[in-house]
Amino acid sequence: MSNDPPKKYSIDGHTFDTQEEFRAFLDSSPKYRNAYTPWTETDDKQLIKLHSEGRSIDQLAKHFKRQRGGIQSRLSKLIGKSISGSVGSEEKKISASEILKAVISGCDPITGEVFKGDSVWSHPQIKSDLVKWMSIL
């Protein structure tokens, strides 16, 4: 048996002893009411659209009433990123087309973070060229 203290769940200055209490808070919170609810096809399309327009993870979380981690996770799934972030796990290769799709959608293929406006990858001509090259591949 482990001597580790029980896991605490914290968000926005609130701490909960159980996952059930944490989830009940999220469900009743106007800010996070959609956390852990299934994503719809419409949500997915809107997430990709807003993300490609340059919305930040924080802006997307506020818009979708979800946590930052939920937004990052969903973006990673939708852009085809397949890399494991846990220590000691085997990393999977990301194909060139997956990298290009991520860059075209405006995000880092490894972290899922939206490129800042000063990133070379945000330049319209680079994105245009990548789209053209993707159509040839």
N, C-alpha and C positions, 0 to 999 in steps of 0.2 A: 504494500500500500504506500502511496506517495505521501511525503510530508509537505508537498506544495500547498500553499493556501488556496482556497476555492477561487475560481476565476470570477472576477468582477467585470461587469459590463458598464461602460461609461460613454456618455454622449452629451455634449453641450452642458457640461457641469453637473450632470445627473449621474449617479452611480446606482447600479442595480446588482443585487446578489444572485439573481437567477436569469436565465435566458428568457423565461416566460414573462418576468417583470419588464425586461428590456423590450421585448417584442410588443407587449401591451402598451408601453410608452410610445413606441414608434407608431403603432396603429392609431393611437389617439392624438398624435402630434400632427398639426397642420403642415409642419415643415417636412416630415418624413412619412406621411401616411401611406405612400406607395412602396415603402421599403419591403422587400421580400415578396411582393406580389408578382405574379408572372408578367413578363413583357408581352405586349400584343404586337402583331405585325405593323400596325399603325404607329405604335410607340417606336419600334425599331426604325422605321422609315424616317420618322420625325427626328429621332436621335442622330441618325447619320446626316440628315440635312442640316440640322443646327450645328453639329460638330464640324461639318465641312465649311460652314459659314464662319467658323472661328470662335464659336462660343467656348468658354473655359469649362473645365470640369465643375467648378463651383456654380457657374451659371446653369449648367445642365442639371446639376443636382437640385438646385432650387426650382427649376422649371418642372422637372419630373417628380418632385417631392420624394426624392430618394437620397441615399447616402452617397458620398463621393466614391467609395469603394464599389458600390453597385453600378455606378455610371462607368467607371474605369473597366470593370469586369465585363459589362455588356459591350462596350466599345471594342474591347479586345476580342470578344467572340465574333462580333459582326465584321470586323476588318480581317478576320482570319488569322490573327496572331496565335501562334501555338508554341509558346515558350513557358516553361515552368519557372516560377519565381521562388520556390521553396528551397531552402538550403539542403544540400545532399541529394536532391532529386536530379534525374537525368534531363538535361536540356534537350529540346527537340529543335531540329533545324527549321528555319523559316525560309520558304522559297522566295526567289527573286520577285515573283509576281505578287506574293503576299506583302513584301516590303514596298513594292511600287504602289499597290492598292492603298496601303496605310499612308504613304507619303501624299498620294493624290487626295486622300480624304482629309489631309491636314494634320496627321498625328504621327508621333514617333512610333515605329513598328515594335519597339521593345517595351516602352513604358506605357504607351497609349495616351500620353500627354499631348495636348494640342500644341502645335508649333506657335511660337510667339511671332508677332508681325515682323520682327527683324531677322527671323531665320531665313537662310538662303532657300530652304525648302518651301517657304511660303510665297516665293516669287512667282507671279502668274505665268511667266514664260516657261519656267522650269516645270510647273504643273502641266501646262499645255503640252510640252514636249513629252512628258511622261505618259499622258493620256494617249498621245499619238503613238508612242512606242508600244504601249500596252495593246493597242488595236492590231499591231503587226505581229506580236508574239502569239 
